[in-house]
Amino acid sequence: MVERAIHEAENYPTKAALWRELDRKVQYQTFSRVIDYLLSSNKITLNGHQIVWVFPDNPKLKKFLNSNVKVPRKR
């Protein structure tokens, strides 16, 4: 729910603003853990106090990346 809200929005000024905009009420401690997880998995980033979605989940991008030729690494 939190991930979807961030992904669908452009950005939020603060964590508290995002928390207030959620459809269902979530405890703030749980909400903070979700934000920490999204930060550590590089799905979001903080620009000052703004939360910005940065995870590349565009279907065209996925198709492009999967169609590339994989080059074996030298050992």
Sequence and secondary structure as in RCSB ss.txt:
>XXXX:A:sequence
MVERAIHEAENYPTKAALWRELDRKVQYQTFSRVIDYLLSSNKITLNGHQIVWVFPDNPKLKKFLNSNVKVPRKR
>XXXX:A:secstr
 HHHHHHHSS BS HHHHHHH SS   HHHHHHHHHHHHHTTSEEEETTEEEE     HHHHHHHHHS       
